[in-house]
Amino acid sequence: MSKTPSDTPHRDRPWIFRTYAGHSTARDSNRLYRTNLAKGQTGLSVAFDLPTQTGYDPDHALSRGEVGKVGVPIAHLGDMRALFSEIPLEKMNTSMTINATAPWLLALYVAAADEQGADRKLLAGTTQNDLIKEYLSRGTYVFPPAPSLRLTRDVIAWTYTEMPKWNPMNVCSYHLQEAGATPVQELSFALATAIAILDEVRGSGAIPPADFSKAVGRISFFVNAGMRFITEVCKMRAFAELWDEICRERYDVADERHRRFRYGVQVNSLGLTEQQPENNVYRILIEALAVVLSKNARARAVQLPAWNEALGLPRPFDQQWSLRVQQILAYETDLLEYADIFDGSTVITAKVDALKEEARAELARIEEMGGAIAAVESSYMKQALVASNAQRLAAIEAGEQIVVGVNKFTESEPSPLATGEDGGILTVPEHVEAEAIETLQAWRAERNDDGAARALAALKEAAQEGRNIMEPSIAAAKAGVTTGEWGAALREVFGEYRAPTGVGKAARSDGGDLDEVRSAVDTVSAKLGRRLKFLVGKPGLDGHSNGAEQIAVRARDCGMEVVYEGIRLTPAQIVNAALEEDVHIIGLSILSGSHLALVRDVMERLRASGIDDIPLIVGGIIPDEDAEALRAMGVAAVYTPKNFQLTDIMREVVEIVGARAELAA
């Protein structure tokens, strides 16, 4: 009997196949997970909704419109139990994209595994648990940097003994690239984050010095791969070599196994286009090749976005399509049968060396500032990302960076992939939020409130005394404590935090293409009797602030006065800011799919406050039918990713304000 290529001794084992998934309810998500596993997926990557990620229950005011939209809502142990029903956790590799509430979601996971009778020593997977990138790009932070660092340390120290196969810290550069990071910034900012975490763990004495190198060996990374294929291959090789260097020289890690750069990857969603979305299939394949072709820097786990993620939530078929790409690469090609094909290439070596040199220089600058935490608090990192993202967008607007179907080769046949009753995407029903609240209320009614109260008191006591938070969190999970109650308890101890926005200075001080708009701003401002004032707001829990930041920067460059207070504002706070600041126009940025509920709330509050004459514009990933609904509500303009010419948006903002001023005159 002849052997298949997968049976040959020299063939490498494939990476873990994942899809990033979770939506609506725990039961719906469990059904999706079991279906994907039956199709050949070999690991789970759980997407949690924004209330879960930021420590709120579904019935909190900030959760309105957000429940089940970008992930699965997990409010208590019952939800976690349902999420993994019929999935043996002892045999599953589970990645959980969770950061500020990582100790809590891990506690719920452990409690659910305990119920299954699993051996904690066999539980394998990852908690992302990288708060620094949350301050910089993704926005699901809760606590200030110091206590956040401590919570990460607690998870590392606890899993080191209790769950030795678990990756407690997933340093995540993925969202840095999504926020506009250059390859050098992605390398240096991520490595600076890892250094800050490991320095904290080592300095605290939470792990005995003799065992520290083993703890280093459990640190993993989660990276991004964009369209510049050669650069991305070289970036991954530079990551591996720099990490080995840091582990040897800074932490005296002798065992090569503990110095390996172990990483998972989701390839770039930033580059996926709403225009001609079928082209995204090719983009995803090219980006995937960048992280699997080089054996010395090959990903340990890969999850790919779906072709239609610039349109909305992917359907099961769309996720299956992305899974099949991985399976074809692993099982139909011969890439797993050879040594590293880039070894010995002078071109690759030169590019890797150049990236390493620049990254070392940036790491040295961050070190001089006092490390990654200091670079966050001073807004150095955030300002750098806002500036590099502004340069990227300006290059696309000018046609210097070609994006096929967007600024070149824009002629297109209608795509049959995006037609049909569902519009080519999965829509979360409106009733999901009400049902989640009803289920939550039933959970609270059935639990032992005295036991939950005692568990919360013990949790707060551990936090106040500086003891490890994990065991009290697991006890709280088993006592029926909810996600919002856990979050509220620690907010009382640690307080909350608002990170720097990075938009304090305009990214473009000059530009001929802005002169016309600047003149229009001056003209309208003269009619208004004062400078045109633009409020940019981020309602709800959506922390992806890149678009809002770039709108704020460009508006300021065009001569407008800009009010931008960062992320996570309630509709009431936005309307209050509009009143206090006496603004002329409001722009809302919403990427979580909660635009209908949040815009409706804002408009009702504007009417109640007597300022519904202020025009409202909205930007986000908004399907055409929802855009029509928003305009029917009275929204003056709706912008989606296809509106990439920011200066054109500014021109329309001035026209909208000018027209409203004429009516009022």
Disulfide bonds with the S-S distance in Angstrom:
none
